[in-house]
């Protein structure tokens, strides 16, 4: 019997885990992301990076660091839009990816090399602990929902219980982990997911990089739902983790597992490192502030109407208040 935290981690990152090999994202995969929806997602981030450099917050030779780059599509979109909007920056900018799996590193190198040749300077890190930089623009798209988590539940007696797994069956026992108990009391969590590893990740970033802008997008909200959000994605079908007769043994390592992110906890991790410039909002609001509509105007002036309307429809998916626009949240943090 193991803690659900370890089961989750093995599911995604263990030997032959779901993320240990390249997985298709989009129509032919298990789920969609903003990156797979439109290249203008990366384009708006590129515009934001350019603004941060032009405003003097980051130097023109800063490192754009992506954590969890998958195939490298997002970084490639950002590079392409920087080339379109301010090509001279590609002569000075550095690019880096944190990726634990060697085979994925090779795929990322190949994709970016095939796309841009020798134009960009790319470095790989095996772990966030290896990153030591004076300054960086850090991208973390949908990574916090892939940090392993514990499941907790308060029973009718008011006792906090913690999930364990045996033979792919989830059972709850009294929680004796003081860190989990303290966390649940602090954030008034009676039921749901607890991901304490956010703290070590944020502490490492803050101690290893002197000046940075950090941007993350993810499912979730400021406050815990006090319900279980853990779920499995397989071929665009979604299965709550406690769905009756869910075949966990079959889905284990062969599908994606995720949960809603507790953004106030991430914010507090940065705040506890002395960082006050913390901005939380919806993806809709962030992308509009970054200038995604300005990019569409540039496109409109340079392509035929059919191409423009096609891309506009994709961008609408990113911004829809009833869809990705509000379901995804962002944290934009400056140190």
BATOR-496986 format. One line per field, with one value per residue (C-alpha): residue in one letter; x, y, z. Coordinates in Angstrom, 2 decimals. Example, Ala and Ser with C-alpha at 12.3 -4.5 7.8 and 13.67 -1.06 7.14 Angstrom:
<rs>
residuo: (a,s)
c1: (12.30,13.67)
c2: (-4.50,-1.06)
c3: (7.80,7.14)
</rs>
This chain:
<rs>
residuo: (x,x,x,x,x,x,x,x,x,x,x,x,x,x,x,x,x,x,x,x,x,x,x,x,x,x,x,x,x,x,x,x,x,x,x,x,x,x,x,x,x,x,x,x,x,x,x,x,x,x,x,x,x,x,x,x,x,x,x,x,x,x,x,x,x,x,x,x,x,x,x,x,x,x,x,x,x,x,x,x,x,x,x,x,x,x,x,x,x,x,x,x,x,x,x,x,x,x,x,x,x,x,x,x,x,x,x,x,x,x,x,x,x,x,x,x,x,x,x,x,x,x,x,x,x,x,x,x,x,x,x,x,x,x,x,x,x,x,x,x,x,x,x,x,x,x,x,x,x,x,x,x,x,x,x,x,x,x,x,x,x,x,x,x,x,x,x,x,x,x,x,x,x,x,x,x,x,x,x,x,x,x,x,x,x,x,x,x,x,x,x,x,x,x,x,x,x,x,x,x,x,x,x,x,x,x,x,x,x,x,x,x,x,x,x,x,x,x,x,x,x,x,x,x,x,x,x,x,x,x,x,x,x,x,x,x,x,x,x,x,x,x,x,x,x,x,x,x,x,x,x,x,x,x,x,x,x,x,x,x,x,x,x,x,x,x,x,x,x,x,x,x,x,x,x,x,x,x,x,x,x,x,x,x,x,x,x,x,x,x,x,x,x,x,x,x,x,x,x,x,x,x,x,x,x,x,x,x,x,x,x,x,x,x,x,x,x,x,x,x,x,x,x,x,x,x,x,x,x,x,x,x,x,x,x)
c1: (0.00,1.36,0.24,-1.84,0.91,3.40,0.86,0.18,3.90,4.52,1.54,3.03,6.80,7.71,9.19,7.05,4.95,2.52,4.90,8.06,7.36,6.02,2.21,0.12,-1.88,-4.97,-7.55,-5.49,-4.43,-6.13,-6.78,-6.47,-4.29,-4.17,-0.94,-2.63,-5.60,-3.82,-0.27,-1.56,-1.44,2.35,2.20,0.56,3.20,5.91,4.37,4.36,8.03,8.94,7.05,8.90,12.22,11.21,10.01,13.44,12.36,14.44,17.55,17.62,19.93,17.62,16.85,13.37,13.02,10.19,9.37,7.40,7.85,6.41,7.22,8.47,5.46,4.90,8.54,8.57,5.44,7.03,10.23,8.28,6.29,9.40,10.92,7.83,7.48,11.08,13.55,16.68,15.95,16.73,20.36,20.59,17.96,18.81,16.38,16.28,14.03,13.77,13.07,13.79,13.43,16.39,14.21,11.94,14.99,16.09,12.66,12.57,16.08,15.16,11.88,13.41,16.45,14.25,12.17,14.90,18.28,21.12,19.15,18.46,20.69,19.04,20.14,18.55,18.39,17.48,16.01,14.97,17.71,20.33,19.05,21.29,20.57,20.88,17.55,14.88,11.38,9.92,7.02,5.14,2.09,-0.09,2.61,1.17,-1.71,0.96,2.66,1.82,-0.83,-2.38,-6.13,-7.74,-11.20,-12.78,-15.04,-18.27,-16.29,-14.27,-11.07,-8.89,-8.14,-5.55,-5.75,-3.62,-3.61,-3.33,-3.77,-5.22,-7.89,-8.08,-8.75,-8.71,-6.99,-6.47,-3.91,-0.84,1.23,1.59,2.42,-0.81,-2.84,-1.36,-1.95,-5.59,-6.22,-4.55,-6.54,-9.76,-9.55,-11.93,-11.90,-9.82,-6.21,-3.12,0.11,2.77,5.59,4.66,6.61,9.97,9.57,8.93,11.69,14.17,13.19,13.45,16.84,18.39,17.28,18.02,15.47,12.60,9.11,7.12,4.00,1.80,-1.57,-3.62,-7.02,-8.11,-8.95,-7.82,-9.57,-9.89,-13.20,-13.53,-14.42,-12.38,-11.32,-8.80,-9.68,-8.34,-8.28,-8.34,-9.08,-10.98,-13.19,-12.99,-13.35,-13.56,-11.11,-13.92,-16.25,-17.89,-16.16,-13.38,-10.69,-7.65,-5.41,-6.13,-5.80,-2.63,0.28,-1.79,-3.80,-3.37,-4.26,-4.74,-6.63,-7.55,-4.74,-4.93,-3.58,-3.61,-1.14,1.22,0.90,1.70,4.80,6.11,4.94,6.88,10.00,9.45,7.74,4.83,4.28,1.78,-1.08,-3.87,-6.55,-8.34,-6.67,-9.16,-8.07,-4.35,-4.26,-6.17,-3.78,-0.81,-2.13,-3.68,-6.28,-3.53,-1.88,-5.13,-5.24,-1.71,-2.79,-5.88,-3.72,-1.46,-3.61,-6.80,-10.15,-10.55,-7.23,-8.02,-11.47,-10.07,-7.49,-10.07,-12.21,-9.24,-8.51,-12.17,-11.73,-8.84,-10.91,-14.42,-15.76,-17.65,-14.60,-10.84,-11.04,-12.38,-11.61,-7.88,-6.29,-2.93,-0.32,2.08,4.81,7.80,10.86)
c2: (0.00,3.42,7.02,8.40,11.01,8.27,6.47,9.72,10.37,6.81,7.14,10.19,9.97,6.43,3.81,3.92,6.64,8.69,11.64,9.58,9.33,11.81,11.97,13.53,16.56,17.85,16.03,12.82,12.83,12.56,16.27,19.78,22.57,26.27,25.61,23.03,25.37,28.36,29.60,33.03,31.73,31.67,34.85,36.80,35.55,36.63,40.10,40.17,39.14,41.90,44.43,43.28,43.83,47.18,48.39,47.56,44.87,42.23,42.73,41.93,38.96,37.34,33.62,32.44,29.31,26.84,24.20,21.29,22.01,18.73,18.76,22.37,23.83,26.72,27.82,27.58,29.75,32.32,32.39,32.74,35.70,37.39,37.02,38.68,41.47,42.25,40.00,41.71,40.18,36.72,37.82,38.33,36.16,32.77,29.85,26.95,24.04,22.04,18.43,15.32,12.73,12.42,11.14,14.20,16.48,15.01,15.51,19.13,19.80,18.28,20.17,23.55,22.86,21.84,24.97,27.57,26.06,27.84,31.05,30.29,29.35,26.45,24.82,21.89,21.34,17.96,19.47,22.90,22.63,22.92,26.32,29.15,32.45,36.19,36.79,34.86,34.90,31.63,29.85,27.06,26.12,23.53,22.08,22.51,20.14,17.52,17.84,14.78,15.35,13.73,13.19,14.12,13.72,14.69,11.94,12.36,12.32,15.33,13.31,14.17,11.11,10.53,8.34,5.25,2.86,-0.91,-2.90,0.24,0.57,3.85,3.68,6.35,6.12,8.64,11.24,11.40,13.69,16.92,18.95,17.90,18.49,21.98,22.83,21.74,23.78,26.86,26.78,25.31,22.19,19.41,17.44,17.44,17.57,18.76,19.34,20.39,20.08,23.49,25.02,23.37,24.22,27.91,28.12,26.70,29.22,32.12,31.09,30.16,33.08,36.63,38.50,36.87,37.13,33.94,33.07,30.03,28.94,26.13,24.76,25.82,28.83,30.90,28.80,25.02,23.56,21.27,18.50,16.03,17.38,14.60,13.10,11.01,12.06,9.37,10.21,13.35,11.50,12.66,10.27,11.53,9.57,8.12,7.26,3.93,0.98,3.19,0.74,2.40,-0.56,-0.18,3.61,3.66,5.14,4.95,8.14,11.57,12.21,15.73,17.96,21.62,23.84,25.81,29.19,30.92,28.34,28.99,32.75,32.31,30.28,33.25,35.75,33.82,34.43,38.17,38.65,41.10,41.58,38.74,39.00,36.42,36.53,34.52,33.42,35.61,38.76,37.92,37.20,40.39,42.39,40.74,41.96,38.96,41.18,43.47,40.41,39.53,43.05,42.60,39.29,40.87,43.42,40.75,37.75,37.00,37.09,33.29,32.82,35.64,34.28,30.78,32.04,34.27,31.21,29.48,32.54,32.67,29.19,30.51,33.46,32.04,33.00,29.70,27.67,28.07,31.83,31.50,27.86,28.51,30.95,32.68,33.85,36.53,37.10,39.42,39.16)
c3: (0.00,-0.99,-0.54,-3.40,-3.85,-4.79,-6.96,-8.88,-9.32,-10.60,-12.97,-14.71,-14.14,-13.17,-15.49,-18.64,-16.99,-19.05,-19.44,-19.95,-23.68,-26.19,-26.22,-28.95,-27.81,-29.60,-31.71,-31.93,-28.28,-24.89,-24.35,-25.79,-24.43,-25.24,-27.15,-29.38,-29.95,-31.53,-32.13,-31.03,-27.45,-27.74,-29.82,-27.01,-24.55,-27.00,-27.08,-23.28,-23.16,-25.60,-23.44,-20.30,-22.09,-23.62,-20.21,-18.79,-16.33,-18.12,-20.30,-24.00,-23.32,-20.77,-20.85,-21.82,-19.71,-20.27,-17.68,-19.10,-22.80,-24.11,-27.85,-27.88,-29.70,-27.28,-27.29,-31.09,-31.35,-29.05,-31.09,-34.34,-33.04,-31.60,-35.06,-36.54,-33.97,-32.97,-34.85,-33.49,-30.07,-31.41,-31.72,-27.94,-26.24,-24.76,-24.61,-22.16,-21.26,-18.03,-19.05,-16.99,-19.77,-22.24,-25.09,-24.82,-24.73,-28.04,-29.59,-28.39,-29.76,-33.11,-33.42,-32.58,-34.76,-37.69,-37.17,-36.68,-37.47,-35.68,-35.06,-31.40,-28.49,-26.61,-23.35,-21.53,-17.77,-16.30,-13.16,-11.87,-9.22,-12.00,-13.16,-11.96,-13.74,-13.19,-14.93,-16.81,-18.22,-16.91,-18.62,-16.87,-18.92,-17.19,-14.97,-11.47,-12.23,-12.96,-9.54,-7.48,-4.84,-1.80,-1.49,1.81,3.24,6.56,7.85,9.83,13.08,11.89,11.44,8.45,6.37,3.66,0.54,0.03,-2.94,-3.01,-6.23,-7.88,-5.20,-3.25,0.49,3.21,6.59,9.40,8.34,10.56,8.33,10.31,7.19,5.48,8.65,9.06,5.39,5.54,8.68,7.21,3.96,5.43,3.28,4.29,1.06,-2.12,-3.30,-1.42,-3.37,-0.87,-3.44,-4.92,-2.04,-2.85,-6.53,-5.84,-3.23,-5.75,-8.42,-6.00,-4.66,-8.03,-10.23,-9.12,-11.27,-13.11,-14.49,-13.98,-15.95,-15.48,-16.89,-15.37,-14.40,-10.94,-8.83,-5.85,-3.25,-2.80,-3.96,-0.93,-3.31,-5.33,-8.74,-9.54,-12.90,-15.76,-19.42,-22.09,-25.74,-24.72,-22.25,-18.63,-15.69,-12.08,-9.95,-7.81,-10.67,-10.00,-11.70,-13.07,-14.34,-12.72,-13.49,-17.22,-17.20,-15.05,-17.07,-20.27,-19.76,-18.19,-14.57,-13.25,-10.79,-10.20,-8.98,-5.71,-6.84,-3.45,-2.18,-5.13,-4.54,-0.85,-1.74,-3.74,-1.09,1.57,-0.54,-0.21,-3.59,-3.66,-7.40,-7.86,-10.35,-10.57,-13.24,-15.92,-19.15,-21.02,-19.21,-19.37,-23.10,-23.90,-21.68,-23.40,-26.76,-28.51,-30.21,-31.51,-33.06,-34.82,-36.27,-37.62,-39.15,-40.71,-42.50,-43.99,-45.00,-46.88,-45.10,-45.00,-43.20,-40.80,-39.90,-39.39,-36.90,-35.20,-34.48,-32.84,-30.70,-29.63,-28.14,-26.03,-24.82,-24.41,-20.94,-20.77,-21.85,-21.74,-21.14,-17.60,-16.82,-17.09,-14.65,-14.73,-12.27,-13.48,-10.89,-10.90,-8.69)
</rs>
